[in-house]
Amino acid sequence: MWERALDLVFPPVCGGCRGRGAWLCDRCRDAVRRAPLTACKRCRRLVSLDPCPMCEAGEGPDSMVALARLEGPLRGAVHRLKYGDRPQMAAPIIQATLDRRRVGPGLIVPVPLHPSRRRRRGYNQAELLADHLARLTGGEVLRGLARIGAGGRQVGRGGAQRREALTGNFAWVASRSPASVVIVDDVVTTGSTLLECALAAQRGGVERVDALAVALG
């Protein structure tokens, strides 16, 4: 109710084209392009990145896929969600990118932010995306991971540098170890964050771990 009232006073502005009336307008939503999806020729796991991060690391999740390409209107929408203090962008981003061939109902675990960064931002965008993904797919959100190290900003770092900075920065903190989970993040670039989160879940006793990003950067 309060959200609708606020929309009347402060009309939504499209994260893609900045037009008024919707957080992501129909034209920008139609411009979203699917990310590639293939079975790795070496390990046969489903992956959207090339080269396969799991093969390069020799370990990791059972799959690592993205829903859409981080380009055009989607890039603007994700940027506003992460850096523009617009948590309202999470729902239309999921609605525009959801591909049911890549994600179904299940236990969804968002990638955590370091507590200090979450305090500055006011929310964790991966949690918001996971919440809306669960609503649309009939899944359940489990906040089973914690970030125990900062790792620094990852923008501009290569895959090896990212992974070195993130090693040991995540821990499985849930009171249970489910048979399978889907770890969700906003953007995947080299796969280092999702890979380290998957390893933390596996160390915590989770048998099958799939990694899912909303956008492929």
N, C-alpha and C positions, 0 to 999 in steps of 0.2 A: 504494500500500500504506500509506504513512505517512498519507495523507489519510483513508483509511478508519479507521485506528487513532485518529487525532485526533477523527474524528466520533463514535467510541464514547466517548471521554473528554469531549469538548465537543460535544454534539449540535448539529447545524445548527439555526439559528433563522430562520424564514421572514422574508424582507425586507419582506413585505407586512403580515401579521397578527401577526408575532412568535410564532407557534406553533412548537413544537419538532418536529423530525423531518425537515425539508427546508429548503433555502435559499429555495425558492419553492414553496409548497404547491399542490396541484391546484386548490383553490378560488381562490386568488389568481391562479394562471396562467390560469384560465378567465375571470377578470374583466378581463384585458387587452383593450383595444379598439384596433382598427386605426386608424391615422392616415388622414386623407383622401388621396386620390390623384386628380389631375386633370391634363388638358393645359391649360396656360395659354392663354387666349383670344388673347393678343397674340403670344407667341413660340412657342407650341405645344410647349414643353418640359414634361415631366412634373414636377409640383411638388406638395408637400404644404402649402406655406405660402401665405397670402393676406394682403397682395399678394405677387406673385412677386418674389423678391429679384433674380433675373437681369434682369428687365425694369427694375426700379428702378435697378440699377447699370449697365445697358447692356452687361454682360459677365458672365462666370462660367461655371459648369459646364454640361454638356449636360442635366442633370436634377438636381433636389434633392428627395429624398423621405425620408420617415420611415416607420418600421415600425409604431409604435404611439403612442398618446396618453400623455403623461406625466401620469397621474392614478391615483388609488386605489393599489392594491398596487404597481403598477409604479413610481410616484413614490417610495415607500418603499424599494423594492429598489435603484433607481438611486442614491438618496441614500446608502444604506449602502455601495454600491460606491465612490462618489466620496469620501465623507467619513467613513465608518465603519470604514475599514481592513478591508473584507471583499471581497478579490479573488475569493473563492469565488462571489460573486453573478454574475459575468460569464457563466458557462456557462448557468445557468437563465434569465437574462434573455434571452439569444439564443434559447434553446430556446422560450421563451414568445412571443417577438415575431417570429421569422423568418417572413417571407412570401415564398415563392419566386417570386411574381409580380413582386416588386420587386427581387430580388437573385438572381443566379445565379453560377455559377463564374466567376472572373476574378481579376485582380490587385488585391488589397485593400491600401490605404495608410491606416494609422491617422493621425488628427490628433495631432501631437506636443504634449507638454507642455514648458514651459520647464524646462531642467535643474534649476534650483533648486526648482521646485515638485515635480518628480518625486522629487528627493531627499527632500523633506519627506514626501511621500505614500508613497513606497516602490515605486510602480508607476504606469503610465499606463493608466487605465481603458479608453481607446480602443484601445490595443494588445491588451488582454485580450479585449475584445469582437471585435476584428478576427480574432484567433487562433481563437476559437470559431466565428465566422462562416465562416472559411475551412475549418475541419474539417467543418462541416455541409454546405457547398455544393461542396466539392471545389476551392476556390480556393487562391490562394497569397498570403501576406502579404509586402509589400515596404515596409520602413521607409524610404520615399523622401523624406519631408519632415522638416525640422528647424525648430524654433522659435528664431529669432535675436533676438527681442525679447520682453519680458514682457507688455506690453499691459495689465497690471493685471486686476483682477477685472471680469468682464463682467456679473455679476448686477446688475440695476437700471438698466442703461444701455439707451437706445433704439438702434434699428438704426443710425442715422447715427453716433452716438457710438461704438458698438461697432466699426464699420468704420474710423472714423478712428483709434481706438486700436490696431487690428490691422494697419493698412496697412504693408506691408513687413516684417511680423514672421515670415513663413514663407519658406523657401527649398527648392528642389528639390535634394537632395544625392545622389540615387542615381547610380550610374555608368552607368545606361542610361536611355533615354527610351522607355518602352513605347508601343504604339499606343493603349492604353486602360487606365484605372485606375478603381477605385471608392474614393473617399476616405470613410472611416468615422469618425464621432464618436458620442459617447453621446447628447447632446441637441442639438437645433436649436431656436432660439427666433426669432431674426431672420434667420438664415442668414449672418451676417457672417463667422463663423469658417470655415465650409465654403467660402464664396465666395473668401475670401483664400487658402485652401489650394489651391483649384482654379486660381486665377490663378498661383500659384507653380508648380504642376505644368505648366500651359500654357507658362509662360515657360521651363520646363525641357525643353520639346520634346514633351510628351505631347499626342497629337492629340485623344483623346476623354477627357473627365473627367466622371464621374458622382459625385454627392455623396449620401451615405446617412447618416442618423442613426437610431439605435435608437429614440429617443423624440422626439416633438414637444411642446415645452414651451410 
